[in-house]
């Protein structure tokens, strides 16, 4: 039957692309085409697919602050070639204006960064990691006093809403003066008149007085756009102090800081908004690369998805590193894309029974993980008929190393950025010292050796850059390992790769290579379903890597939104599945759910992604990281093999590294033990049995980690 079946294979995100006219006369996207014409949808590794969909619902684009940011890309792809003399492309009709437009965006970006760096440290820290919009900043500038009665509060809020319209009208004139939006100029003037009239009524002022406020504000913002200096900010702040009906409790310095944020953030958002349509043009012209786009849902897809509980929201978010460097991102929230498979079923029902959906994964059942847990099922747990008990020989060990200089445990995760490379090199030196008696050599010689055939070792790190750094260090300082090390790299368009370098798409070929003993790779860089197994010798089809050394504790980037995406997605999905007796009941529940979710997101946006500081959200944070860790360990268990896992970074259990007991809050390892113990003791017998089938092979060795001191063991 499959020989004549219609099959569509693709990434879950590509279902949002339009179907080629070769296949349909209608203008339709793949998700709808599949739902209306196909009978079965199979989503493999569905937990990974869910996180990808969540990311679509929270598009983030780094505007400034790293190599792949939008401004860095525009400099590298557009401005730098022109400045170096490769400027023949500037002869195009549109290119000079594109250069000017991108230059204005870059100036807005650099102004925001510059002024952030000059704000008082306490103010800068208080607003880091927060989603900043013009409305949120105005709300902070002109805050409601809790002691006011309802009547005064309502008047104040109405006046503030009126001012928001006036400010928005003025700042858009400045932002789009050189890049006007589509529309009739007379229509724009009538919109302005309407805005000013409404503001006058809301504040009980004359239209002339509000017009005067608008003119003064417009002039002050124009001066800022021209000069961008401290005097320009003071001039804007002076105008804002005169807004009718909006007293503020802030002192002059704080009000100045808010004014700086308001004007620089708003103009950057508008410059990016005006630039966005032209980025696609520049990309099709071959002027800029693909990483200038946000990955967001199409309007068609948003039209069939339930709205996120926090609504549609976008703004600017900045982070400050330990070294004081600032990066800036544009973040948005829109829709609940994780429910796309469910919506495809409902679309299909319009033609009859609808399509069936089969979702598969070995790690989609972990209720504590908001990002990876699938909210339906499981309905089946598959087990190989020849499944053995090789996992029972697995052994996990906490193996921190001491710094020869300080005799303190080497802690990479959480160390200052400038110290991390030295710490990582020192960890490797300690693991490879003493030649054949080294930790790595002994692991290869002794772990799961069958008929003289042993297995390989791997160093697990956080990035491709670390892979290359460690390979170079080993090659230069450990000659006995030359020729025995392979490392993972990103593919290059130009230039050649080192003979020892392999890309993720080539990594399975290591199963045919007899000459390596150590692989260095980043967590999650090797795709799911990719196996490194012996293709020769007596252990054919068995996992080639037997000993995993986690040199770093996995940790998301400081600007990662994965935890927030997962929590918002889970809350929105849960609400979408609820049933209500009346519309009034549904609206009341919606308001309460939105309040709780918004409060959670506001709290997490202000928090650093450190488990010890996340309070009640530490468990879901660790559970999300667990999925990647278990996926990595699982690579060493292919073919019913035991895994030998070494957690080397002292950050895994900092107290144990110093001889003291750890607990859930101090150690990710202890938290992982706790999560797995809860799963295997689930109150529902069917779910408990599912957990046992899926996670027992990890839970048993995880619960007996050598050298890990647990508080519960000392009670």
JOJO-V619574 format. One record per run of one state. SS is the DSSP state (~ for helix, > for strand, _ for the rest). FROM is the first residue (numbers start at 1). LEN is the number of residues. If there is no record, write none. Layout:
SS/FROM/LEN  SS/FROM/LEN
This chain:
_/1/1  ~/2/3  _/5/7  ~/12/5  _/17/1  >/18/1  _/19/10  >/29/1  ~/30/8  _/38/2  >/40/5  _/45/1  ~/46/12  _/58/2  >/60/5  _/65/5  ~/70/14  _/84/4  ~/88/4  _/92/3  ~/95/24  _/119/2  ~/121/7  _/128/4  >/132/1  _/133/1  ~/134/8  _/142/8  ~/150/26  _/176/9  ~/185/19  _/204/3  ~/207/21  _/228/2  ~/230/11  _/241/11  ~/252/33  _/285/5  ~/290/3  _/293/6  ~/299/6  _/305/8  >/313/8  _/321/5  >/326/8  _/334/3  ~/337/15  _/352/4  >/356/5  _/361/29  ~/390/4  _/394/1  >/395/4  _/399/3  >/402/1  _/403/6  >/409/1  _/410/7  ~/417/16  _/433/2  ~/435/3  _/438/1  ~/439/8  _/447/3  >/450/1  _/451/2  >/453/1  _/454/2  >/456/6  _/462/2  ~/464/14  _/478/1  ~/479/3  _/482/3  >/485/4  _/489/12  >/501/2  _/503/1  ~/504/9  _/513/5  >/518/5  _/523/10  >/533/1  _/534/9  >/543/1  _/544/1  >/545/6  _/551/11  ~/562/15  _/577/6  ~/583/23  _/606/5  ~/611/3  _/614/1  ~/615/23  _/638/6  >/644/4  _/648/2  ~/650/3  >/653/1  ~/654/4  _/658/4  >/662/1  _/663/4  >/667/1  ~/668/13  _/681/4  ~/685/18  _/703/3  >/706/1  _/707/3  >/710/1  ~/711/4  _/715/1
